[in-house]
Each structure stands twice: as structure tokens, then as C-alpha cells.
């Protein structure tokens, strides 16, 4: 199988969360094979292409993906996962044995009926987040996005989005937390 990005950085680093320490190849839907990774807070699901008939669902060692993305040409990002993980053209083989365990079903946590969609430029949000981190005394633990609605409660996807820092020292509602504004993509 082949993927376009390495999701290993989003796997759990907690040794007690054994089932989510590696990216997982999911071939349960033959028409839509995916590789997913989670740390329990964030989940990424990437489409997999060029799946070989003998490949099997299961964990993929992070080292195999790391080395697959160092490969050149057509083998960049390609791992053959058929009981072991092999980087084609290199002879590198990684053991998958012992990595099997029950894994979370990523489909159970994927929203089915979104009531609205807002597109945000991730680079702008990351830049804003860096400034908010610097301005947050006591350390920032996240951001809160406030999206405007019209009087009927429908989302207004052309209005600025308020971004507030969430920190232990200054909560989002006490008036002292740093904040910023970001425009949704496509807004006039």
C-alpha cells in the first residue's frame, strides 16, 4: 500500500495505550482502504492506494513508514504489509508480530451528520495559535473557536471566527484571555 503522508507523529506515545501506538492499515472496506492513526485526542485517516492482494489489515511499525518516506521514486511512502512490513526495492523488513491487539474503530468516532462546515486556513490558525501561546501566562492548553450564528441559530460561514486561548491562568470567559480573529476561507 502507499500513502502520501506519514501519520506516525499522531500515534500515542503512552506505553499503556498499546492499541494506538502504531498507524493501522484498515482493509475492511476493499473499495476504500485507509491508514489511520490516533493518540486518543486527534485522529487522522489517510486513503491508501496501490494495495497488493496479499496485504492484510493491522499495525504498521513507525520505523517502516519512516524509512518508506526516505525512499526515492515510485517506492516513496510505500510499505507492503502482509504479516510483516517490507519497503519495496530496499530489502528492509520490519516485524509486525506482537503488534496485534484490539484497535478502536475509527468509523465510530467520525461525525456522520455535520450540521455545518467551516473551512479555516490551517497555517493562519497555527500562526495565531503561536502568538496566543506567547501571550498566555500560565501556559496555553488549547484554543476555543467561536463561530457566529444568525438569529435563527444557523451558522454564518462568512463572519470572522473568534479564537480564544484556553489556559489554566485565564479561562475563556473571564475577559483576560488573549484572543484573535480568523476569517473562514472564501469569506468576502
Contact map, one row per residue, 1 for C-alpha under 8 A:
11100000000000000000000000000000000000000000000111110010000000000000000000000111100000000000000000000000000000000000000000000000000000000000000000000000000000000000000000000000000000000000
11110000000000000000000000000000000000000000000111100000000000000000000000001110000000000000000000000000000000000000000000000000000000000000000000000000000000000000000000000000000000000000
11111100000000000000000000000000001000000000011110000000000000000000000000001100000000000000000000000000000000000000000000000000000000000000000000000000000000000000000000000000000000000000
01111100000000000000000000000000000000000000010000000000000000000000000000001000000000000000000000000000000000000000000000000000000000000000000000000000000000000000000000000000000000000000
00111110000000000000000000000000000000000000010000000000000000000000000000001000000000000000000000000000000000000000000000000000000000000000000000000000000000000000000000000000000000000000
00111111100000000000000000000000000000000000000000000000000000001100100000001000000000000000000000000000000000000000000000000000000000000000000000000000000000000000000000000000000000000000
00001111111000000000001000000000000110000001000000000000000000000000000000000000000000000000000000000000000000000000000000000000000000000000000000000000000000000000000000000000000000000000
00000111111000000000011000000000000010000000000000000000000001001000000000000000000000000000000000000000000000000000000000000000000000000000000000000000000000000000000000000000000000000000
00000111111000000000000000000000000000000000000000000000000000000000000000000000000000000000000000000000000000000000000000000000000000000000000000000000000000000000000000000000000000000000
00000011111100000000000000000000000011100111000000000000000000000000000000000000000000000000000000000000000000000000000000000000000000000000000000000000000000000000000000000000000000000000
00000011111110000001111000000000000011100000000000000000000000000000000000000000000000000000000000000000000000000000000000000000000000000000000000000000000000000000000000000000000000000000
00000000011111101001110000000000000001110000000000000000000000000000000000000000000000000000000000000000000000000000000000000000000000000000000000000000000000000000000000000000000000000000
00000000001111101000100000000000000000100000000000000000000000000000000000000000000000000000000000000000000000000000000000000000000000000000000000000000000000000000000000000000000000000000
00000000000111111100100000000000000000000000000000000000000000000000000000000000000000000000000000000000000000000000000000000000000000000000000000000000000000000000000000000000000000000000
00000000000111111100100000000000000000000000000000000000000000000000000000000000000000000000000000000000000000000000000000000000000000000000000000000000000000000000000000000000000000000000
00000000000001111100000000000000000000000000000000000000000000000000000000000000000000000000000000000000000000000000000000000000000000000000000000000000000000000000000000000000000000000000
00000000000111111111100000000000000000000000000000000000000000000000000000000000000000000000000000000000000000000000000000000000000000000000000000000000000000000000000000000000000000000000
00000000000001111111100000000000000000000000000000000000000000000000000000000000000000000000000000001000000000000000000000000000000000000000000000000000000000000000000000000000000000000000
00000000000000001111110000000000000000000000000000000000000000000000000000000000000000000000000000011111000000000000000000000000000000000000000000000000000000000000000000000000000000000000
00000000001100001111111000000000000011110000000000000000000000000000000000000000000000000000000000000011000000000000000000000000000000000000000000000000000000000000000000000000000000000000
00000000001111101111111000000000000000100000000000000000000000000000000000000000000000000000000000000000000000000000000000000000000000000000000000000000000000000000000000000000000000000000
00000001001100000011111100000000000010000000000000000000001111000000000000000000000000000000000000000000000000000000000000000000000000000000000000000000000000000000000000000000000000000000
00000011001000000001111110000000001111000000000000000000001111000000000000000000000000000000000000000000000000000000000000000000000000000000000000000000000000000000000000000000000000000000
00000000000000000000011111000000001110000000000000000000111100000000000000000000000000000000000000000000000000000000000000000000000000000000000000000000000000000000000000000000000000000000
00000000000000000000001111100000111100000000000000000001111100000000000000000000000000000000000000000000000000000000000000000000000000000000000000000000000000000000000000000000000000000000
00000000000000000000000111111000111100000000000000000000110000000000000000000000000000000000000000000000000000000000000000000000000000000000000000000000000000000000000000000000000000000000
00000000000000000000000011111101110000000000000000000001100000000000000000000000000000000000000000000000000000000000000000000000000000000000000000000000000000000000000000000000000000000000
00000000000000000000000001111100100000000000000000000000100000000000000000000000000000000000000000000000000000000000000000000000000000000000000000000000000000000000000000000000000000000000
00000000000000000000000001111111100000000000000000000000000000000000000000000000000000000000000000000000000000000000000000000000000000000000000000000000000000000000000000000000000000000000
00000000000000000000000000111111100000000000000000000000000000000000000000000000000000000000000000000000000000000000000000000000000000000000000000000000000000000000000000000000000000000000
00000000000000000000000000001111100000000000000000000000000000000000000000000000000000000000000000000000000000000000000000000000000000000000000000000000000000000000000000000000000000000000
00000000000000000000000000101111110000000000001100000000000000000000000000000000000000000000000000000000000000000000000000000000000000000000000000000000000000000000000000000000000000000000
00000000000000000000000011111111111000000000001110100000000000000000000000000000000000000000000000000000000000000000000000000000000000000000000000000000000000000000000000000000000000000000
00000000000000000000000011100001111100000000111100000000000000000000000000000000000000000000000000000000000000000000000000000000000000000000000000000000000000000000000000000000000000000000
00100000000000000000001111000000111110000000111100000000000000000000000000000000000000000000000000000000000000000000000000000000000000000000000000000000000000000000000000000000000000000000
00000010000000000000001111000000011111000011110000000000000000000000000000000000000000000000000000000000010000000000000000000000000000000000000000000000000000000000000000000000000000000000
00000011011000000001011100000000001111100011100000000000000000000000000000000000000000000000000000000000000000000000000000000000000000000000000000000000000000000000000000000000000000000000
00000000011100000001001000000000000111111111000000000000000000000000000000000000000000000000000000000000000000000000000000000000000000000000000000000000000000000000000000000000000000000000
00000000011110000001100000000000000011111110000000000000000000000000000000000000000000000000000000000000000000000000000000000000000000000000000000000000000000000000000000000000000000000000
00000000000100000001000000000000000001111110000000000000000000000000000000000000000000000000000000000000000000000000000000000000000000000000000000000000000000000000000000000000000000000000
00000000000000000000000000000000000001111110000000000000000000000000000000000000000000000000000000000000000000000000000000000000000000000000000000000000000000000000000000000000000000000000
00000000010000000000000000000000000001111111000000000000000000000000000000000000000000000000000000000000000000000000000000000000000000000000000000000000000000000000000000000000000000000000
00000000010000000000000000000000000111111111100000000000000000000000000000000000000000000000000000000000010000000000000000000000000000000000000000000000000000000000000000000000000000000000
00000010010000000000000000000000000111000111110000000000000000000000000000000000000000000000000000000000000000000000000000000000000000000000000000000000000000000000000000000000000000000000
00000000000000000000000000000000011110000011111000000000000000000000000000000000000000000000000000000000000000000000000000000000000000000000000000000000000000000000000000000000000000000000
00111000000000000000000000000000011100000001111100000000000000000000000000000000000000000000000000000000000000000000000000000000000000000000000000000000000000000000000000000000000000000000
00100000000000000000000000000001111000000000111110000000000000000000000000000000000000000000000000000000000000000000000000000000000000000000000000000000000000000000000000000000000000000000
11100000000000000000000000000001111000000000011111100000000000000000000000000000000000000000000000000000000000000000000000000000000000000000000000000000000000000000000000000000000000000000
11100000000000000000000000000000100000000000001111100000000000000000000000000000000000000000000000000000000000000000000000000000000000000000000000000000000000000000000000000000000000000000
11000000000000000000000000000000000000000000000111110000000000000000000000000000000000000000000000000000000000000000000000000000000000000000000000000000000000000000000000000000000000000000
11000000000000000000000000000000100000000000000111111010000000000000000000000000000000000000000000000000000000000000000000000000000000000000000000000000000000000000000000000000000000000000
10000000000000000000000000000000000000000000000001111110000000000000000000000001000000000000000000000000000000000000000000000000000000000000000000000000000000000000000000000000000000000000
00000000000000000000000000000000000000000000000000111110000000000000000000000000000000000000000000000000000000000000000000000000000000000000000000000000000000000000000000000000000000000000
00000000000000000000000000000000000000000000000000011111000000000000000000000000010000000000000000000000000000000000000000000000000000000000000000000000000000000000000000000000000000000000
10000000000000000000000000000000000000000000000000111111100000000000000000000001111000000000000000000000000000000000000000000000000000000000000000000000000000000000000000000000000000000000
00000000000000000000000010100000000000000000000000000111110000000000000000000000111000000000000000000000000000000000000000000000000000000000000000000000000000000000000000000000000000000000
00000000000000000000000111110000000000000000000000000011111000000000000000000000100000000000000000000000000000000000000000000000000000000000000000000000000000000000000000000000000000000000
00000000000000000000000111000000000000000000000000000001111100000000000000000000000000000000000000010000000000000000000000000000000000000000000000000000000000000000000000000000000000000000
00000000000000000000011110000000000000000000000000000000111110000000000000000000000000000000000100110000000000000000000000000000000000000000000000000000000000000000000000000000000000000000
00000000000000000000011110000000000000000000000000000000011111011000000000000000100010000000000100000000000000000000000000000000000000000000000000000000000000000000000000000000000000000000
00000000000000000000011000000000000000000000000000000000001111111000000000000000000010000000011100000000000000000000000000000000000000000000000000000000000000000000000000000000000000000000
00000001000000000000011000000000000000000000000000000000000111111100000000000000000000000000000000000000000000000000000000000000000000000000000000000000000000000000000000000000000000000000
00000000000000000000000000000000000000000000000000000000000011111110000000000000000000000000010000000000000000000000000000000000000000000000000000000000000000000000000000000000000000000000
00000000000000000000000000000000000000000000000000000000000111111111000000000010000011100000110000000000000000000000000000000000000000000000000000000000000000000000000000000000000000000000
00000101000000000000000000000000000000000000000000000000000111111111100000001110000000000000000000000000000000000000000000000000000000000000000000000000000000000000000000000000000000000000
00000100000000000000000000000000000000000000000000000000000001111111110000000000000000000000000000000000000000000000000000000000000000000000000000000000000000000000000000000000000000000000
00000000000000000000000000000000000000000000000000000000000000111111111000000000000000100000000000000000000000000000000000000000000000000000000000000000000000000000000000000000000000000000
00000000000000000000000000000000000000000000000000000000000000011111111000111110000000100000000000000000000000000000000000000000000000000000000000000000000000000000000000000000000000000000
00000100000000000000000000000000000000000000000000000000000000001111111100011100000000000000000000000000000000000000000000000000000000000000000000000000000000000000000000000000000000000000
00000000000000000000000000000000000000000000000000000000000000000111111100011000000000000000000000000000000000000000000000000000000000000000000000000000000000000000000000000000000000000000
00000000000000000000000000000000000000000000000000000000000000000011111110111000000000000000000000000000000000000000000000000000000000000000000000000000000000000000000000000000000000000000
00000000000000000000000000000000000000000000000000000000000000000000111111110000000000000000000000000000000000000000000000000000000000000000000000000000000000000000000000000000000000000000
00000000000000000000000000000000000000000000000000000000000000000000001111110000000000000000000000000000000000000000000000000000000000000000000000000000000000000000000000000000000000000000
00000000000000000000000000000000000000000000000000000000000000000000000111110100000000000000000000000000000000000000000000000000000000000000000000000000000000000000000000000000000000000000
00000000000000000000000000000000000000000000000000000000000000000001001111111100000000111000000000000000000000000000000000000000000000000000000000000000000000000000000000000000000000000000
00000000000000000000000000000000000000000000000000000000000000000001111111111100000000000000000000000000000000000000000000000000000000000000000000000000000000000000000000000000000000000000
01111100000000000000000000000000000000000000000000000000000000001001111000111110000000000000000000000000000000000000000000000000000000000000000000000000000000000000000000000000000000000000
11100000000000000000000000000000000000000000000000000000000000001001100001111111000000110000000000000000000000000000000000000000000000000000000000000000000000000000000000000000000000000000
11000000000000000000000000000000000000000000000000000000000000011001000000001111100011110000000000000000000000000000000000000000000000000000000000000000000000000000000000000000000000000000
10000000000000000000000000000000000000000000000000010010000000000000000000000111110111110000000000000000000000000000000000000000000000000000000000000000000000000000000000000000000000000000
10000000000000000000000000000000000000000000000000000011100100000000000000000011111111000000000000000000000000000000000000000000000000000000000000000000000000000000000000000000000000000000
00000000000000000000000000000000000000000000000000000111000000000000000000000001111110000000000000000000000000000000000000000000000000000000000000000000000000000000000000000000000000000000
00000000000000000000000000000000000000000000000000000011000000000000000000000000111110000000001110000000000000000000000000000000000000000000000000000000000000000000000000000000000000000000
00000000000000000000000000000000000000000000000000000000000000000000000000000001111111000000111110000000000000000000000000000000000000000000000000000000000000000000000000000000000000000000
00000000000000000000000000000000000000000000000000000000000110010000000000000011111111100000111100000000000000000000000000000000000000000000000000000000000000000000000000000000000000000000
00000000000000000000000000000000000000000000000000000000000000010000000000000011100111110011110000000000000000000000000000000000000000000000000000000000000000000000000000000000000000000000
00000000000000000000000000000000000000000000000000000000000000010011000000100111000011111111100000000000000000000000000000000000000000000000000000000000000000000000000000000000000000000000
00000000000000000000000000000000000000000000000000000000000000000000000000100111000001111111000000000000000000000000000000000000000000000000000000000000000000000000000000000000000000000000
00000000000000000000000000000000000000000000000000000000000000000000000000100000000000111110000000000000000000000000000000000000000000000000000000000000000000000000000000000000000000000000
00000000000000000000000000000000000000000000000000000000000000000000000000000000000000111111000000000000000000000000000000000000000000000000000000000000000000000000000000000000000000000000
00000000000000000000000000000000000000000000000000000000000000000000000000000000000001111111100000000000000000000000000000000000000000000000000000000000000000000000000000000000000000000000
00000000000000000000000000000000000000000000000000000000000000000000000000000000000001110111110000000000000000000000000000000000000000000000000000000000000000000000000000000000000000000000
00000000000000000000000000000000000000000000000000000000000000010000000000000000000111100011111000000000000000000000000000000000000000000000000000000000000000000000000000000000000000000000
00000000000000000000000000000000000000000000000000000000000010110000000000000000000111000001111100000000000000000000000000000000000000000000000000000000000000000000000000000000000000000000
00000000000000000000000000000000000000000000000000000000000010000000000000000000001110000000111110000000000000000000000000000000000000000000000000000000000000000000000000000000000000000000
00000000000000000000000000000000000000000000000000000000001110000000000000000000001110000000011111110000000000000000000000000000000000000000000000000000000000000000000000000000000000000000
00000000000000000000000000000000000000000000000000000000000000000000000000000000001100000000001111110000000000000000000000000000000000000000000000000000000000000000000000000000000000000000
00000000000000000000000000000000000000000000000000000000000000000000000000000000000000000000000111110000000000000000000000000000000000000000000000000000000000000000000000000000000000000000
00000000000000000000000000000000000000000000000000000000001000000000000000000000000000000000000111111000000000000000000000000000000000000000000000000000000000000000000000000000000000000000
00000000000000000010000000000000000000000000000000000000011000000000000000000000000000000000000111111100000000000000000000000000000000000000000000000000000000000000000000000000000000000000
00000000000000000110000000000000000000000000000000000000000000000000000000000000000000000000000000111110000000000000000000000000000000000000000000000000000000000000000000000000000000000000
00000000000000000010000000000000000000000000000000000000000000000000000000000000000000000000000000011111000000000000000000000000000000000000000000000000000000000000000000000000000000000000
00000000000000000011000000000000000000000000000000000000000000000000000000000000000000000000000000001111100000000000000000000000000000000000000000000000000000000000000000000000000000000000
00000000000000000011000000000000000000000000000000000000000000000000000000000000000000000000000000000111110000000000000000000000000000000000000000000000000000000000000000000000000000000000
00000000000000000000000000000000000000000000000000000000000000000000000000000000000000000000000000000011111110000000000000000000000000000000000000000000000000000000000000000000000000000000
00000000000000000000000000000000000100000010000000000000000000000000000000000000000000000000000000000001111111000000000000000000000000000000000000000000000000000000000000000000000000000000
00000000000000000000000000000000000000000000000000000000000000000000000000000000000000000000000000000000111111000000000000000000000000000000000000000000000000000000000000000000000000000000
00000000000000000000000000000000000000000000000000000000000000000000000000000000000000000000000000000000111111000000000000000000000000000000000000000000000000000000000000000000000000000000
00000000000000000000000000000000000000000000000000000000000000000000000000000000000000000000000000000000111111100000000000000000000000000000000000000000000000000000000000000000000000000000
00000000000000000000000000000000000000000000000000000000000000000000000000000000000000000000000000000000011111110000000000000000000000000000000000000000000000000000000000000000000000000000
00000000000000000000000000000000000000000000000000000000000000000000000000000000000000000000000000000000000011111100000000000000000000000000000000000000000000000000000000000000000000000000
00000000000000000000000000000000000000000000000000000000000000000000000000000000000000000000000000000000000001111100000000000000000000000000000000000000000000000000000000000000000000000000
00000000000000000000000000000000000000000000000000000000000000000000000000000000000000000000000000000000000000111110000000000000000000000000000000000000000000000000000000000000000000000000
00000000000000000000000000000000000000000000000000000000000000000000000000000000000000000000000000000000000000111111100000000000000000000000000000000000000000000000000000000000000000000000
00000000000000000000000000000000000000000000000000000000000000000000000000000000000000000000000000000000000000001111100000000000000000000000000000000000000000000000000000000000000000000000
00000000000000000000000000000000000000000000000000000000000000000000000000000000000000000000000000000000000000000111110000000000000000000000000000000000001000000000000000000000000000000000
00000000000000000000000000000000000000000000000000000000000000000000000000000000000000000000000000000000000000000111111000000000000000000000000000000000000010000000000000000000000000000000
00000000000000000000000000000000000000000000000000000000000000000000000000000000000000000000000000000000000000000001111100000000000000000000000000000000000010000000000000000000000000011000
00000000000000000000000000000000000000000000000000000000000000000000000000000000000000000000000000000000000000000000111110000000000000000000000000000000000000000000000000000000000000011000
00000000000000000000000000000000000000000000000000000000000000000000000000000000000000000000000000000000000000000000011111011000000000000000000000000000000000000000000000000000000001111000
00000000000000000000000000000000000000000000000000000000000000000000000000000000000000000000000000000000000000000000001111111000000000000000000000000000000000000000000000000000000000011000
00000000000000000000000000000000000000000000000000000000000000000000000000000000000000000000000000000000000000000000000111111100000000000000000000000000000000000000000000000000000000000000
00000000000000000000000000000000000000000000000000000000000000000000000000000000000000000000000000000000000000000000000011111110000000000000000000000000000000000000000000000000000000000000
00000000000000000000000000000000000000000000000000000000000000000000000000000000000000000000000000000000000000000000000111111111000000000000000000000000000000000000000000000000000001000000
00000000000000000000000000000000000000000000000000000000000000000000000000000000000000000000000000000000000000000000000111111111100000000000000000000000000000000000000000000000000001000000
00000000000000000000000000000000000000000000000000000000000000000000000000000000000000000000000000000000000000000000000001111111110000000000000000000000000000000000000000000000000000000000
00000000000000000000000000000000000000000000000000000000000000000000000000000000000000000000000000000000000000000000000000111111111000000000000000000000000000000000000000000000000000000000
00000000000000000000000000000000000000000000000000000000000000000000000000000000000000000000000000000000000000000000000000011111111100000000000000000000000000000000000000000000000100000000
00000000000000000000000000000000000000000000000000000000000000000000000000000000000000000000000000000000000000000000000000001111111110000000001000000000000000000000100000000000000000000000
00000000000000000000000000000000000000000000000000000000000000000000000000000000000000000000000000000000000000000000000000000111111111000000000000000000000000000000000000000000000000000000
00000000000000000000000000000000000000000000000000000000000000000000000000000000000000000000000000000000000000000000000000000011111111100000000000000000000000000000000000000000000000000000
00000000000000000000000000000000000000000000000000000000000000000000000000000000000000000000000000000000000000000000000000000001111111110001000000000000000000000001100000000000011100000000
00000000000000000000000000000000000000000000000000000000000000000000000000000000000000000000000000000000000000000000000000000000111111110011000000000000000000000000100000000000000000000000
00000000000000000000000000000000000000000000000000000000000000000000000000000000000000000000000000000000000000000000000000000000011111111000000000000000000000000000000000000000000000000000
00000000000000000000000000000000000000000000000000000000000000000000000000000000000000000000000000000000000000000000000000000000001111111000000000000000000000000000000000000000010000000000
00000000000000000000000000000000000000000000000000000000000000000000000000000000000000000000000000000000000000000000000000000000000111111111000000000000000000000000101011000000110000000000
00000000000000000000000000000000000000000000000000000000000000000000000000000000000000000000000000000000000000000000000000000000000001111111000000000000000000000000001011000000000000000000
00000000000000000000000000000000000000000000000000000000000000000000000000000000000000000000000000000000000000000000000000000000000000011111000000000000000000000000001111000000000000000000
00000000000000000000000000000000000000000000000000000000000000000000000000000000000000000000000000000000000000000000000000000000000010011111100000000000000000000000001110000000000000000000
00000000000000000000000000000000000000000000000000000000000000000000000000000000000000000000000000000000000000000000000000000000000110011111110000000000000000000000111100000000000000000000
00000000000000000000000000000000000000000000000000000000000000000000000000000000000000000000000000000000000000000000000000000000000000000011111000000000000000000000111100000000000000000000
00000000000000000000000000000000000000000000000000000000000000000000000000000000000000000000000000000000000000000000000000000000000000000001111100000000000000000000111000000000000000000000
00000000000000000000000000000000000000000000000000000000000000000000000000000000000000000000000000000000000000000000000000000000100000000000111110000000000000000011110000000000000000000000
00000000000000000000000000000000000000000000000000000000000000000000000000000000000000000000000000000000000000000000000000000000000000000000011111000000000000000111110000010000000000000000
00000000000000000000000000000000000000000000000000000000000000000000000000000000000000000000000000000000000000000000000000000000000000000000001111100000000000001111000000000000000000000000
00000000000000000000000000000000000000000000000000000000000000000000000000000000000000000000000000000000000000000000000000000000000000000000000111110000000000001110000000000000000000000000
00000000000000000000000000000000000000000000000000000000000000000000000000000000000000000000000000000000000000000000000000000000000000000000000011111000001110111100000000000000000000000000
00000000000000000000000000000000000000000000000000000000000000000000000000000000000000000000000000000000000000000000000000000000000000000000000001111100001110111000000000000000000000000000
00000000000000000000000000000000000000000000000000000000000000000000000000000000000000000000000000000000000000000000000000000000000000000000000000111111111100000000000000000000000000000000
00000000000000000000000000000000000000000000000000000000000000000000000000000000000000000000000000000000000000000000000000000000000000000000000000011111111100000000000000000000000000000000
00000000000000000000000000000000000000000000000000000000000000000000000000000000000000000000000000000000000000000000000000000000000000000000000000001111110000000000000000000000000000000000
00000000000000000000000000000000000000000000000000000000000000000000000000000000000000000000000000000000000000000000000000000000000000000000000000001111110000000000000000000000000000000000
00000000000000000000000000000000000000000000000000000000000000000000000000000000000000000000000000000000000000000000000000000000000000000000000000001111111000000000000000000000000000000000
00000000000000000000000000000000000000000000000000000000000000000000000000000000000000000000000000000000000000000000000000000000000000000000000000001111111100000000000000000000000000000000
00000000000000000000000000000000000000000000000000000000000000000000000000000000000000000000000000000000000000000001000000000000000000000000000000111100111110000000000000000000000000000000
00000000000000000000000000000000000000000000000000000000000000000000000000000000000000000000000000000000000000000000000000000000000000000000000000111100011111100000000000000000000000000000
00000000000000000000000000000000000000000000000000000000000000000000000000000000000000000000000000000000000000000000110000000000000000000000000000110000001111100000000000000000000000010010
00000000000000000000000000000000000000000000000000000000000000000000000000000000000000000000000000000000000000000000000000000000000000000000000000000000000111110000000000000000000000110111
00000000000000000000000000000000000000000000000000000000000000000000000000000000000000000000000000000000000000000000000000000000000000000000000000110000000111111000000000000000000000110010
00000000000000000000000000000000000000000000000000000000000000000000000000000000000000000000000000000000000000000000000000000000000000000000000000110000000001111100000000000000000011110000
00000000000000000000000000000000000000000000000000000000000000000000000000000000000000000000000000000000000000000000000000000000000000000000000011110000000000111110000000000000000011110000
00000000000000000000000000000000000000000000000000000000000000000000000000000000000000000000000000000000000000000000000000000000000000000000000111100000000000011111000000000000001111000000
00000000000000000000000000000000000000000000000000000000000000000000000000000000000000000000000000000000000000000000000000000000000000000000001111000000000000001111100000000000001111000000
00000000000000000000000000000000000000000000000000000000000000000000000000000000000000000000000000000000000000000000000000000000000100000000001110000000000000000111110000010000111100000000
00000000000000000000000000000000000000000000000000000000000000000000000000000000000000000000000000000000000000000000000000000000100110010001111100000000000000000011111000110000111000000000
00000000000000000000000000000000000000000000000000000000000000000000000000000000000000000000000000000000000000000000000000000000000000000001111100000000000000000001111101110000100000000000
00000000000000000000000000000000000000000000000000000000000000000000000000000000000000000000000000000000000000000000000000000000000000011111110000000000000000000000111111110000100000000000
00000000000000000000000000000000000000000000000000000000000000000000000000000000000000000000000000000000000000000000000000000000000000000111100000000000000000000000011111100000000000000000
00000000000000000000000000000000000000000000000000000000000000000000000000000000000000000000000000000000000000000000000000000000000000011110000000000000000000000000001111100000000000000000
00000000000000000000000000000000000000000000000000000000000000000000000000000000000000000000000000000000000000000000000000000000000000011100000000000000000000000000011111110101100000000000
00000000000000000000000000000000000000000000000000000000000000000000000000000000000000000000000000000000000000000000000000000000000000000000000000000000000000000000111111111101100000000000
00000000000000000000000000000000000000000000000000000000000000000000000000000000000000000000000000000000000000000000000000000000000000000000000100000000000000000001111001111111100000000000
00000000000000000000000000000000000000000000000000000000000000000000000000000000000000000000000000000000000000000000000000000000000000000000000000000000000000000000000000111111100000000000
00000000000000000000000000000000000000000000000000000000000000000000000000000000000000000000000000000000000000000000000000000000000000000000000000000000000000000000000001111111100000000000
00000000000000000000000000000000000000000000000000000000000000000000000000000000000000000000000000000000000000000000000000000000000000000000000000000000000000000000000000011111100000000000
00000000000000000000000000000000000000000000000000000000000000000000000000000000000000000000000000000000000000000000000000000000000000000000000000000000000000000000000001111111110000000000
00000000000000000000000000000000000000000000000000000000000000000000000000000000000000000000000000000000000000000000000000000000000000010000000000000000000000000001111001111111111000000000
00000000000000000000000000000000000000000000000000000000000000000000000000000000000000000000000000000000000000000000000000000000000100110000000000000000000000000001100000000001111100000000
00000000000000000000000000000000000000000000000000000000000000000000000000000000000000000000000000000000000000000000000000000000000100000000000000000000000000000111100000000000111110000000
00000000000000000000000000000000000000000000000000000000000000000000000000000000000000000000000000000000000000000000000000000001000100000000000000000000000000000111000000000000011111000000
00000000000000000000000000000000000000000000000000000000000000000000000000000000000000000000000000000000000000000000000000000000000000000000000000000000000000011110000000000000001111100000
00000000000000000000000000000000000000000000000000000000000000000000000000000000000000000000000000000000000000000000000100011000000000000000000000000000000000011110000000000000000111110000
00000000000000000000000000000000000000000000000000000000000000000000000000000000000000000000000000000000000000000000000100000000000000000000000000000000000001111000000000000000000011111010
00000000000000000000000000000000000000000000000000000000000000000000000000000000000000000000000000000000000000000000011110000000000000000000000000000000000011111000000000000000000001111110
00000000000000000000000000000000000000000000000000000000000000000000000000000000000000000000000000000000000000000000011110000000000000000000000000000000000000000000000000000000000000111110
00000000000000000000000000000000000000000000000000000000000000000000000000000000000000000000000000000000000000000000000000000000000000000000000000000000000001000000000000000000000000011111
00000000000000000000000000000000000000000000000000000000000000000000000000000000000000000000000000000000000000000000000000000000000000000000000000000000000011100000000000000000000000111111
00000000000000000000000000000000000000000000000000000000000000000000000000000000000000000000000000000000000000000000000000000000000000000000000000000000000001000000000000000000000000000111
